[in-house]
């Protein structure tokens, strides 16, 4: 079993150097692919600060910015190993990633989900994932450090967690065989990767080992903080994700996706610029009406009445208030 690291970067040489130094020191990667999404000053491989290179590093540069989704897709095309991880340049590994990779050697899985350390939790003395993701993991019964296969009943509770790309180790052939990619949008480009992976996978593993450190940078330079018209890309990203799960005969993936959608749609309306909220609300109404049939709504009403009310408030707020 071999492992590759795909890094997307834009205007972040310092953190890229830090991540590369760490990745090389870990000694678990057989290949590293860096995709520079048109940095204003092209990123460089500064070997003088990284020590000896123990695996081949490929650097690909986009001449015009195409976003993190396009960068990850381009990096995936260059991967030659059995398994791979997507990372952003400002994130880091923990030493537990070595233990996790050793645990996974010889195992057959489509992807393995690992816990991560969210930097914002540390501000409040906490260690681990966001509290929302911790709740999803507990509901799914994910409590073992040793990688365990996720049972069918637990899959969709785990899927409701945030659609992060860097807390999963993927089997490369699984992604390619199912044509699973990121949506090539400016923001929300990992929703499709996340949901289509859960919908297509036959063997999902999970481990409570903390394998990654997600660094949340304050300020307005992060894509998460953008509130312009690009936020409407959310609907372009939700569409292929909904196509992957909403035609399932089982209600569990549908309910999970609807809970996820209700949460991210609420968040999107809150962060988008005030002058775009009417356009956002119209797109939200159109999207939900396209996937929420009468039969499905009745199933939601029976199994999760709070979710049913949230969805109705988004689709027909005046009717829901009566």
C-alpha positions in Angstrom: 0.0 0.0 0.0 1.3 3.4 -1.0 0.1 6.9 0.0 0.2 10.3 -1.8 -0.4 13.8 -0.5 -2.2 16.3 -2.7 -1.8 19.9 -1.6 -3.6 22.9 -3.1 -2.1 26.3 -2.4 -2.5 29.9 -3.3 -0.4 32.8 -2.1 0.8 30.8 0.9 4.5 29.9 0.5 5.3 30.1 4.3 2.6 27.5 5.3 3.4 25.3 2.3 7.0 25.1 3.4 5.9 24.2 6.9 3.5 21.5 5.7 6.1 20.0 3.2 8.8 19.9 5.9 6.4 18.0 8.2 5.2 15.7 5.4 8.7 14.7 4.5 9.7 14.1 8.1 6.7 11.8 8.6 8.1 9.4 6.0 4.8 7.8 5.1 4.3 9.4 1.6 5.5 7.9 -1.6 4.4 10.9 -3.7 3.5 14.6 -3.0 1.6 16.6 -5.6 1.3 20.4 -5.2 -1.1 22.4 -7.2 -0.5 26.2 -7.2 -3.8 27.9 -8.0 -2.2 30.9 -9.8 -0.4 32.4 -6.8 0.5 36.0 -7.5 4.1 35.0 -6.8 4.5 31.4 -7.9 5.3 29.0 -5.1 8.7 27.4 -5.0 10.1 24.1 -3.6 12.6 25.4 -1.1 14.6 22.3 -0.3 17.1 24.2 1.8 14.5 24.5 4.5 13.0 21.0 4.2 16.0 18.7 4.4 16.5 15.7 2.1 13.6 14.7 -0.1 12.4 11.2 0.5 9.7 11.1 -2.1 9.1 12.7 -5.5 7.3 16.0 -5.4 5.4 17.3 -8.4 4.5 21.0 -8.7 1.7 22.0 -11.1 0.7 25.6 -11.6 -2.6 27.0 -12.9 -2.0 30.1 -14.9 -5.4 31.6 -13.9 -7.1 31.0 -10.5 -9.7 28.1 -10.8 -10.3 27.4 -7.1 -9.5 24.7 -4.6 -11.9 22.2 -6.3 -10.1 22.4 -9.6 -6.7 22.2 -7.9 -7.7 19.0 -6.1 -9.1 17.5 -9.3 -5.9 18.3 -11.2 -3.8 16.9 -8.3 -5.8 13.7 -8.3 -5.1 13.1 -12.0 -1.3 13.0 -11.2 -1.5 10.5 -8.3 0.2 7.2 -8.9 -0.2 5.6 -5.5 -2.9 3.3 -4.1 -4.2 5.8 -1.6 -4.2 9.6 -1.2 -5.0 12.5 1.1 -6.2 16.0 0.1 -4.7 18.8 2.2 -4.7 22.6 2.2 -1.4 24.4 2.6 -2.3 25.9 5.9 -3.2 22.6 7.6 -0.9 20.2 9.4 -0.7 16.5 10.4 -0.4 15.1 13.8 2.0 12.3 14.7 -1.0 10.0 15.0 -1.3 9.9 11.2 1.7 7.5 11.2 -0.1 5.1 13.6 -3.3 5.4 11.6 -1.5 4.6 8.3 0.3 1.7 9.9 -3.1 0.4 11.2 -4.6 0.6 7.7 -1.8 -1.2 5.9 -3.3 -4.4 4.3 -6.8 -3.3 4.9 -9.4 -3.0 2.1 -11.4 0.2 2.3 -12.7 2.9 -0.1 -11.9 5.7 2.4 -11.1 6.1 6.0 -12.4 9.0 8.1 -10.1 10.3 10.9 -10.7 12.8 13.6 -9.1 16.2 13.4 -8.0 19.0 15.7 -9.9 22.2 15.0 -7.7 25.1 15.9 -10.6 27.1 17.2 -11.4 24.5 19.8 -7.9 25.1 21.3 -8.9 28.8 22.0 -11.4 27.5 24.5 -9.3 24.7 25.9 -10.8 22.0 23.8 -9.1 19.2 21.9 -10.7 17.7 18.9 -13.2 18.4 16.2 -16.0 21.0 16.2 -18.7 20.1 18.7 -21.2 19.5 15.8 -18.9 16.9 14.2 -18.2 15.3 17.6 -22.0 14.9 18.0 -22.3 13.2 14.6 -19.4 10.8 15.5 -21.0 9.9 18.8 -24.4 9.3 17.2 -22.6 7.0 14.7 -20.9 5.2 17.5 -17.4 6.0 16.3 -15.3 5.4 19.4 -12.4 3.2 18.4 -8.8 4.3 17.7 -8.2 1.2 15.7 -9.8 1.6 12.2 -13.2 -0.1 12.1 -15.7 -0.5 9.3 -18.7 1.7 9.6 -21.9 -0.2 9.9 -24.7 0.6 7.5 -26.9 2.2 10.2 -24.1 4.6 11.2 -22.9 5.7 7.8 -25.4 8.5 7.4 -24.9 9.9 10.8 -21.2 10.1 10.0 -22.0 11.7 6.6 -23.8 14.6 8.3 -20.5 15.9 9.7 -18.8 18.8 7.9 -17.7 18.1 4.3 -14.0 18.5 4.9 -11.6 16.8 2.4 -8.6 16.7 4.6 -9.9 14.3 7.3 -10.1 11.3 4.9 -7.7 8.8 3.4 -9.1 7.8 0.0 -8.4 4.7 -2.2 -7.4 6.3 -5.5 -9.0 3.7 -7.7 -12.3 4.2 -5.8 -12.4 7.9 -6.6 -11.5 7.3 -10.3 -13.8 4.3 -10.8 -16.8 6.3 -9.6 -15.7 9.6 -11.3 -15.8 11.3 -7.9 -14.5 14.8 -8.1 -14.8 18.2 -6.4 -17.1 20.8 -7.9 -15.1 23.4 -9.7 -16.7 26.4 -8.0 -15.1 29.2 -6.0 -16.5 28.1 -2.7 -18.4 25.0 -1.4 -16.3 22.8 -3.8 -16.0 19.8 -1.4 -19.7 19.1 -0.9 -19.8 16.9 -4.0 -16.7 15.0 -3.0 -18.0 14.3 0.4 -21.6 13.1 -0.4 -20.8 11.2 -3.6 -18.0 9.4 -1.7 -20.5 8.3 1.1 -23.1 7.3 -1.5 -20.7 5.2 -3.6 -18.5 3.6 -1.0 -18.9 -0.1 0.0 -16.3 -0.1 2.7 -15.9 3.0 4.9 -13.5 2.9 7.8 -13.3 5.3 10.7 -10.7 5.9 13.4 -10.8 8.3 16.4 -7.1 9.0 16.0 -6.4 12.7 15.5 -4.7 12.7 12.1 -5.0 16.3 11.0 -4.9 19.8 12.4 -7.3 22.2 10.7 -6.0 25.8 11.1 -8.8 28.4 11.0 -7.2 31.7 10.1 -9.1 34.8 11.4 -9.8 37.7 9.1 -11.5 38.2 5.8 -9.0 36.5 3.5 -10.5 33.0 3.9 -13.0 31.7 1.4 -15.2 30.8 4.3 -15.5 34.5 5.1 -16.6 35.6 1.6 -20.1 37.0 1.3 -20.3 38.0 -2.3 -22.2 36.4 -5.2 -19.8 33.4 -5.2 -21.8 32.2 -2.2 -24.5 31.3 -4.7 -22.2 28.5 -5.8 -23.6 26.6 -2.9 -26.5 25.5 -5.1 -24.2 24.3 -7.9 -22.4 22.2 -5.4 -25.5 20.8 -3.7 -27.1 19.6 -7.0 -24.6 16.7 -7.8 -24.6 15.8 -4.1 -28.3 15.5 -4.0 -28.4 13.5 -7.2 -26.1 10.9 -5.5 -28.3 10.3 -2.5 -31.9 11.4 -3.1 -32.7 8.5 -5.5 -31.8 5.9 -2.8 -34.6 3.6 -1.8 -33.6 4.0 1.8 -34.8 7.2 3.7 -31.7 7.4 5.9 -29.4 9.0 3.3 -32.2 11.4 2.2 -32.8 12.5 5.8 -29.1 12.9 6.4 -28.7 15.0 3.3 -31.7 17.2 4.2 -30.4 17.8 7.7 -27.0 18.8 6.2 -28.7 21.0 3.6 -30.9 22.7 6.2 -27.8 23.6 8.2 -25.6 24.9 5.4 -28.5 26.8 3.8 -29.2 28.5 7.1 -25.5 29.4 7.4 -25.3 30.6 3.8 -28.2 33.0 4.2 -26.6 34.4 7.4 -23.2 35.1 5.8 -24.2 36.3 2.3 -24.3 40.1 1.7 -27.7 41.6 2.6 -28.4 42.7 -0.9 -28.1 39.1 -2.1 -30.4 37.5 0.4 -33.5 37.7 -1.7 -31.6 35.9 -4.6 -30.3 33.4 -2.1 -33.7 32.7 -0.7 -35.2 32.2 -4.2 -32.5 29.8 -5.2 -32.9 27.9 -1.9 -36.7 27.6 -2.4 -36.2 26.4 -5.9 -33.6 23.8 -4.9 -35.6 22.4 -2.0 -38.8 22.1 -4.0 -36.9 20.2 -6.7 -35.8 17.4 -4.2 -38.5 17.4 -1.6 -41.4 15.4 -2.9 -44.7 15.1 -1.0 -44.0 11.5 -0.1 -40.5 12.4 1.2 -41.8 15.3 3.2 -44.4 13.1 4.9 -41.5 10.7 5.8 -39.5 13.6 7.2 -42.5 14.8 9.1 -42.9 11.4 10.8 -39.2 10.7 11.5 -37.9 14.3 12.2 -40.7 16.8 12.7 -38.3 19.6 13.7 -36.4 19.1 10.4 -39.8 19.1 8.5 -40.6 22.5 10.1 -37.2 23.9 9.2 -37.6 22.9 5.6 -41.1 24.3 5.4 -40.0 27.6 6.7 -37.4 27.7 4.0 -39.8 26.7 1.2 -43.0 28.5 2.2 -42.3 30.6 5.3 -45.8 32.2 5.3 -47.5 28.8 5.1 -45.4 27.4 7.9 -46.2 30.3 10.2 -50.0 29.9 9.9 
